[in-house]
Amino acid sequence: MNKIKVGVLGVQRGASMVRYCLEAGNAQVVAICDKWAEGLEKKKKEFNDDSITYYTDFEDFIKHDMDAVVLANYAHEHAPFAIRCLKEGKHVLSEVLPCANMKEAVELIEAVEESGKVYAYAENYCFMSAPYEMKKLYRQGKIGEFEYGEGEYIHNCESGWANLTDADPNHWRNNMPSTFYCTHSIGPIVHITGLRPIKVTGYESGMVTRSRRMGRKSGQFGIEMIEFENGGIYKSVHGGLYKNSVWYCVYGSKGRMESAREDAQVGGVGKIYVNADEYDGQYERDIIECYDPAHEVSEQSADFGHGGSDYYIMYNFVEKLRGREDADIIDVYEAMDMFLPGQFAYTSIVEGGVPVEIPNLRSKEERDRYRNDTTCCFKDKAGDMYIPSYSKGEVEFPESVYEELKKKIDK
Ligand SMILES: NC(=O)c1ccc[n+]([C@@H]2O[C@H](COP(=O)([O-])OP(=O)(O)OC[C@H]3O[C@@H](n4cnc5c(N)ncnc54)[C@H](O)[C@@H]3O)[C@@H](O)[C@H]2O)c1
């Protein structure tokens, strides 16, 4: 079996992809890069594998002999690194999010097209058991045409926020707007239906007390109300509401399918309920099927993170590189269909809640409008198009907020 040689940038989240390579037979991790020398050293001891070379500098790392790079660096810095890797002839698996603004979105798409290399987007929630089963069922026509759906990715990260942000007021997690980290709730419906989002209206939460304790300078949660190309409507909610929830529900023209609510304690997003008729208009009685869907290679994936979905991101990427045409990866256009609703939901919020058109970046003409659009909430990316991450104005917390958080960092 030819093993794909993989390099990993970012040793925290990237450790999950390293683990895949160490355990699965189809890939080998050959290089790991992180500018955080202490963290890198710790992982080196943990992995205890002499065949891996460690780098603290990306420019040295990218010269290493490898087929593909996994980008698990900062969430708003993926696009320039992806472009650099593609230009060096490497395939790319990018963690969420794909880019920070529209200029980067256009540049990323065009770099992928020019390179001829594989770009895959690591939106793992699409590969959790229930949403992945929903994709299979939807494509078989089980519930008919998509009419309405809801997706929730609610994660109260307060207890781990000091570590997740290094108690740094400039960390991306403290500066992203409420609608930025949107692809865990939007990604599954895009991957299930294959439909393109065309319009969005956004909502952001108020500045709740948790935000102040965490030093997060934006609303804790965001909502996107999305219209799809077939007229279907989807409600996406994501962020730091108090109690966690990962849940998906899809209504079609002859049925409904949804995952279990976590509070029901029956397996959460690992369990699916399908209530579908044979034909549109039959409507005789509820025919409810309830089961735990199994994946193709479920044994190996079982103890990987996020309900085993972390396994499938790497598995499909590596299998694609090994020539398996039907390997289920999320390409750059689909990645944008997952990212753009969040980007334009914030435009909607800033403009007072108006619906905003979502461009189709597959079209070169539509790209031209956004070629120089750096609008975003990350100062180093936006230049003179910077907008604050809270729509009601710039939020600055006193230094003491971050000093308190520093005391909580678990070394
Ligand atoms: N899909 C998921 O379920 C999931 C879960 C957690 C994190 N993530 C994503 O993974 C990525 C990383 O998140 P994280 O939780 O590890 O935290 P993080 O973003 O704080 O960590 C990024 C790591 O990359 C390193 N890094 C950044 N820029 C670098 C550079 N130029 N050269 C070398 N090293 C560099 C940092 O030192 C750090 O260790 C983010 O994109 C995040 O969105 C995804």
The ligand as an ORCA input file, in Angstrom:
! r2SCAN-3c Opt
* xyz 0 1
  N     -12.985     20.827     13.316
  C     -12.937     20.850     14.630
  O     -13.684     20.147     15.304
  C     -11.920     21.720     15.298
  C     -11.682     21.648     16.678
  C     -10.708     22.478     17.231
  C     -10.011     23.353     16.414
  N     -10.274     23.398     15.082
  C      -9.517     24.282     14.198
  O      -8.133     23.934     14.274
  C      -7.325     25.086     14.123
  C      -6.373     25.209     15.286
  O      -7.083     25.386     16.472
  P      -6.468     25.045     17.891
  O      -7.586     24.659     18.758
  O      -5.340     24.089     17.728
  O      -5.959     26.446     18.473
  P      -5.046     27.622     17.920
  O      -5.654     28.221     16.714
  O      -4.805     28.503     19.058
  O      -3.695     26.867     17.566
  C      -3.001     27.029     16.380
  C      -1.629     26.404     16.512
  O      -0.917     26.699     15.315
  C       0.356     27.248     15.617
  N       0.688     28.232     14.582
  C      -0.063     29.282     14.188
  N       0.546     29.955     13.198
  C       1.714     29.313     12.970
  C       2.791     29.532     12.070
  N       2.780     30.557     11.200
  N       3.851     28.698     12.097
  C       3.877     27.678     12.980
  N       2.897     27.405     13.865
  C       1.821     28.216     13.842
  C       0.176     27.924     16.988
  O       1.417     28.027     17.690
  C      -0.806     26.966     17.690
  O      -0.143     25.929     18.372
  C      -8.284     26.249     13.969
  O      -8.436     26.502     12.623
  C      -9.603     25.744     14.544
  O     -10.705     26.347     13.923
  C     -11.202     22.605     14.525
*
